[in-house]
Amino acid sequence: MNQPLAYVHPGAKIAKNVVIEPFTTIHSNVEIGEGSWIGSNVTIMEGARIGKNVSIFPGAVISAIPQDKKFDDEDTTTEIGDNTTIRECVTINRGTSDRMKTKIGKNCWIMAYCHIAHDCIVGDNCVFSNNSTLAGHITVGDYAILAGMAAVQQFCSIGRHAFVTGGSLVRKDVPPFVKAAREPLSYVGINSVGLRRRGYETDKIREIQNIYRILYQKNYNNSQALSILEAEMEATPERDEIIQFVKDSQRGIMKGYFSN
């Protein structure tokens, strides 16, 4: 249902039961799936691929060109997964030639005034609180939570089920299952509350805690800790995920709270 005061380019592909409120502008080369609601004063620009049952609140700008001087008008996209909510004045830029897309997963909740820059890949079921900001080329795993006003530096990675406290400056990679806080950003424990809410049993939470004790609390360097984990800890999906994350880290992982 398109309001007469909204502008929808004839080249846009809009499912029949999408609601578009007044004063919204939808450019060409845009796709919006069934059941989505687009609030008033939203701007959806070329390359947007919006899934089903997505809600976009007033003032949001989706798929604007990247704020990157190297951008050369590549044919890139912004992808928003099903059932995701994007609140007021959120800005999400489309990709560059690096990844060719910016992607937000399914069932995410992106609160007011967040910014997600070009070439970010955000998993499913993530929550970004107000004013959280991702620079370019960032990867965020499923179920990650950024509290209010967290700022993530370009090329960082944040693992699955991680929790980053409000006002944090993320300059290093944040491994999966952990809580990150303090300045400089440090490991302060695992995200046990979040893990319990998502069905992790006590024994599994204890296993993850034991892994991070070796990685962060025994004064080993990362290479030593990984060798011990591989030699002495039983192979499980969680152990292997943590080990692989540390091995793959390009920026290096954040420090432990016992580190100088």
N, C-alpha and C positions, 0 to 999 in steps of 0.2 A: 504494500500500500504506500504509494508515493504521495506526499503532500504537494500541492501545486506550487508552494514556495520553495521547494527543494529543486536543485538542478542535478539531473542524472544524464550523463553523456549517452547518446544512442549506442555507443560501442561497449558500454558496460553490460555485464551479464548478471542480472539480479534475479534470484529465485522469486516465484510468485508471491510467497507469503512473507517476504521481508518488509519490515516497517521502516520507512525513512521519514524522519521528522522534518519540519520546516527549517529552511536556511542552511541545509546541508548541501555540500557539493561533492559529487562523485564523478571522477574523471573517466576517460576511456581506458580500456585494458584493465578493468577491474572486475572481479568475480566475487559475489556474495552469496553464501549458501542459505538454505531454507531455515526459517525461524529466527533469523537474526534481526536485531533491533539496532538501528542507527539513530542516535539522538540528534537533537538540533545543533546547528553550528559545528558539525563534524566535517572535516575535509579528508576525503579518501582519494589518493592520487594514483597515477599509473603504476601498474605492477602489483597492486594489492590482490591477495588471494585469501578471502575471508571465509571461514568454514561455517558450519551449521550452528544455530543457536548462540551466536556470538552477540554480546551486548557492548556497544561503544557509546560512551557518555559524551555530553556536550563539550566542545572545545578540543577534542582529540584530533590529531593530524597523523594519518596513517600512510606510509609509503612515500613520504617526501624524499627527494633525492638526497644522497648522503652528504654530510658535512665533511667532505674529504676532498682536498684539492686535486688528488689524483683521479677522481671520478671523471670518466670520459663518456658519459651518457650511455653506458652499457645497458643492455636489456635485462634488468634484474628485477627481483620481486621482494615483496614482503608477504609472508605466509602466517596467518593467524588460525590456530587450531579450533576445533569444535568446542563449544561450551565455555569459551574463555570470556572473561569480563575485563573491559578496558575502561577505566574511570576517567574523570574529567581532566582534560588538558594533557593527556599522555601524548608523547611524540615517539613514533617508531619509524626509523628511516629504512629505505630499501638497501639491498646489498650492492657490492662493487664486484669487480672482476676476481676478487679473492675467493669468495664463496658463492657469489652470484645471487645470494638471497639473505634476508634476515628472517628468522623463523621463531615463532612463539608456539609452544605446544598446545595440547588440549587441556581444558579444565584449569587454566591459569587465571590468576586474579592479579591484575596490574592496577595498582591504586593511583590516585590522582597525582599528576605532575611528574610521573616517572618518565625517564627518557631511555630509549633503547636504540643504540646507534647501529650503523651499518654492519652487516656480516655477523651479528650476534645470533647464536643458536641457543634457544631456551627450551628446556624439556617440558614434560607434562606436569600438571599439578603444582606448579610453582606459584609462590606468593611474593610479590614485590610491594612493600609498603610505600607510603607517600614519599615522593621526591627521591626515590632510589634511582641511580643513574648507572647505565652500562656504557662505557666507551666502546669503540669498535672491536670486532673480531673476538668477542668473548663467548665462551661456552658455559652454559649452566645446566646441571643435571636435573633429573626429575625430582620433584618434591623439595627443591631448595627454597629457602626463605631468606629474603633480604628485609631486615627491619628498616624503619624510616631513615631516609637521608644517607643510606649506604652508597658509596661511590666506588666503582670497580674500574681499575686501570685497564687499558687496552691489552688484548692478547691473554688475559687471565682466564683461568678455568675454575669453576666452582663445582664440586662433586655432588652426587645425589644425596638427598636428605641432609645437606649441610644447613646450618643456621648462622647467619651473619648479623651481629647485633647492630642496633641503630647508631648512625653517625660514623660507621666504620669506613676507613680508607683501605681498600683491598688492592695491594700492590703485588702480592704473591698469590699462587694458586691455593685454593682452600680444598683439602681432601674431602672425600665423602664421609657422611655420618657424624661430622664434628660440629662443635660450636666454636665460633671465631669471635674474638672480642679484643679489647685493649688497643693501645697505640704504642708501638707498631702492632699491627694485627697479629694475634697469637692464638694458638690452640689453648682452649680453656675447658676441655672435656668433650664428651660425645653428646650428640643431640638425643639423649635418652627419652625425653618427654615426647619428642616428635616420633621417634621410632616405636614407642609403645602405642601411640595413637594409630600408627599404621600397621599394627599387628605383629611387630617383632616380639618374640618371646624373651624371657629373662636370660636364658642361656645364650641366645644369640647376641643380646646386648652385652653380656659379660665377655663374650668372645671378642667383640669389636673393641671393648675397653682394653682388653689384654693386648690386642694388636697395637693400639695407640700408646700404651705404656712403653712398649719396646721402641716404638718410633719416636716418641717425644719425651719420655721421662727417665730414660736410662743413660743419658749422655752419650749415646751412640751417634755417629754421623749417619746420614741417610743410607749410604752403601752398606755399612755394618748392620744397620737395623733391617734392611731388606734381606740381607744374607741370613740373619737369624730367623726372620719370619719364614723364609722359604725352607730353611733347614729344620726348624723346630715346631712351627705351628701347622696344624692339620690344614690341608688344602680345602677351602670352602669358597663359595662364590664371593663372599664378603672379603675374605683375606686376599683373594686374587684381584678383586676390584681395587682394593687399596694399594696393593703392590704395583699394579699396572698404572694406576693414576700417578704415583710418585715417579715411576720410571718414565712416563710420558711427559711429565711436567717440563715445560719450556722456560718458564719464569722462575722455577723453584717453588717449593711449597713454603707456606708460612711457618714461622718459628714456633717452638714450644714455649711455654711460659717460664721454663727454667733457663732458656737461652739468654745470653747477653746481647 
